[in-house]
Amino acid sequence: MRILRASLAVTFAILVSACATGPKHAEVSSSMPLLSSSQGRIFFYRNASFFGAALAPSILLNDKIVGDSQTGGFFYVDQTAGPQTVSTATEVEKKLTFILDAGQIRYVRTYVGFGIIVGRVYPELVDNAEGAKEIVETNYTGAVKGPIK
C-alpha cells in the first residue's frame, strides 16, 4: 500500500511539473507588440490534458527551435510572410506546412497521440475562431517573439 501511494505521488508530481506555468493569455495579450507590415503572427499552443503531459518536445519553425509543446501553454512568433514549416519530434517527426500572409494571425495547436514507445506530438493548423477561443485557457511560456532567421 505504501508503494502504491508513493508511486501515485511521484506520478502526480511529474504530471503537475509538466504543465505550463506563467500568466494567462488575457494577462499578456495587451502587451503584445503590433505586427510590422511584412510579418504575420503564429500562436503555438497545447490544451491542458493529463494524457501525454510529461511530453514537451521542442517546436521547430523552419528548422529553428522556437519553443516547447507544453501542456496548457502558449507562445507566439512574429514571422516574415511566406511558406512556413512547423515540426515536432518524439519517436517520429511530424510536420505541418502552410503559408503565412503579412498581417495574418495563425494558430497552431499541438496535441499528443499514441506512439509505439512514447506518445507523438502532432502540430495542426486551426481556424482563428477556434484558436482564439482555446488559447484563452493557456499560460504564456515566453518563447521568442521576433522573426526567426
DADAMO-V515708 format. One record per residue. N is the residue number from 1. RES is the residue in three letters. D_FIRST is the distance of its C-alpha to the first C-alpha in Angstrom with 1 decimal. Layout:
N,RES,D_FIRST + N,RES,D_FIRST
//
This chain:
1,MET,0.0 + 2,ARG,3.8 + 3,ILE,5.4 + 4,LEU,5.1 + 5,ARG,6.3 + 6,ALA,8.6 + 7,SER,9.9 + 8,LEU,10.7 + 9,ALA,12.4 + 10,VAL,14.4 + 11,THR,15.4 + 12,PHE,16.5 + 13,ALA,18.5 + 14,ILE,20.1 + 15,LEU,21.2 + 16,VAL,22.6 + 17,SER,24.4 + 18,ALA,26.0 + 19,CYS,27.7 + 20,ALA,31.2 + 21,THR,32.2 + 22,GLY,35.7 + 23,PRO,38.2 + 24,LYS,38.5 + 25,HIS,41.3 + 26,ALA,43.5 + 27,GLU,43.3 + 28,VAL,44.8 + 29,SER,47.0 + 30,SER,49.9 + 31,SER,50.0 + 32,MET,50.1 + 33,PRO,53.6 + 34,LEU,56.1 + 35,LEU,56.6 + 36,SER,59.6 + 37,SER,62.0 + 38,SER,61.1 + 39,GLN,57.4 + 40,GLY,54.7 + 41,ARG,51.1 + 42,ILE,48.0 + 43,PHE,44.8 + 44,PHE,41.6 + 45,TYR,38.4 + 46,ARG,35.0 + 47,ASN,33.5 + 48,ALA,30.0 + 49,SER,27.4 + 50,PHE,23.8 + 51,PHE,24.9 + 52,GLY,25.9 + 53,ALA,25.5 + 54,ALA,24.9 + 55,LEU,28.3 + 56,ALA,31.2 + 57,PRO,34.1 + 58,SER,37.5 + 59,ILE,40.1 + 60,LEU,43.6 + 61,LEU,46.8 + 62,ASN,49.7 + 63,ASP,47.9 + 64,LYS,47.0 + 65,ILE,43.6 + 66,VAL,43.7 + 67,GLY,40.0 + 68,ASP,36.5 + 69,SER,34.9 + 70,GLN,32.3 + 71,THR,30.3 + 72,GLY,32.1 + 73,GLY,34.9 + 74,PHE,38.6 + 75,PHE,41.6 + 76,TYR,45.2 + 77,VAL,48.0 + 78,ASP,51.7 + 79,GLN,53.3 + 80,THR,56.8 + 81,ALA,57.7 + 82,GLY,57.7 + 83,PRO,55.4 + 84,GLN,51.7 + 85,THR,49.0 + 86,VAL,45.3 + 87,SER,42.8 + 88,THR,39.1 + 89,ALA,37.4 + 90,THR,34.0 + 91,GLU,34.4 + 92,VAL,37.7 + 93,GLU,40.2 + 94,LYS,40.9 + 95,LYS,44.2 + 96,LEU,46.0 + 97,THR,49.7 + 98,PHE,51.8 + 99,ILE,54.9 + 100,LEU,54.7 + 101,ASP,57.9 + 102,ALA,59.3 + 103,GLY,58.0 + 104,GLN,55.4 + 105,ILE,51.7 + 106,ARG,49.2 + 107,TYR,45.5 + 108,VAL,43.2 + 109,ARG,39.7 + 110,THR,37.1 + 111,TYR,34.2 + 112,VAL,31.5 + 113,GLY,31.9 + 114,PHE,30.3 + 115,GLY,31.2 + 116,ILE,30.8 + 117,ILE,28.6 + 118,VAL,28.1 + 119,GLY,29.3 + 120,ARG,33.0 + 121,VAL,34.4 + 122,TYR,37.6 + 123,PRO,40.3 + 124,GLU,42.3 + 125,LEU,45.3 + 126,VAL,45.1 + 127,ASP,48.0 + 128,ASN,48.6 + 129,ALA,47.9 + 130,GLU,44.4 + 131,GLY,43.7 + 132,ALA,45.1 + 133,LYS,42.9 + 134,GLU,39.6 + 135,ILE,40.1 + 136,VAL,40.3 + 137,GLU,36.5 + 138,THR,36.0 + 139,ASN,36.0 + 140,TYR,38.7 + 141,THR,37.6 + 142,GLY,41.1 + 143,ALA,42.2 + 144,VAL,45.9 + 145,LYS,48.5 + 146,GLY,51.7 + 147,PRO,53.2 + 148,ILE,51.7 + 149,LYS,54.4
//
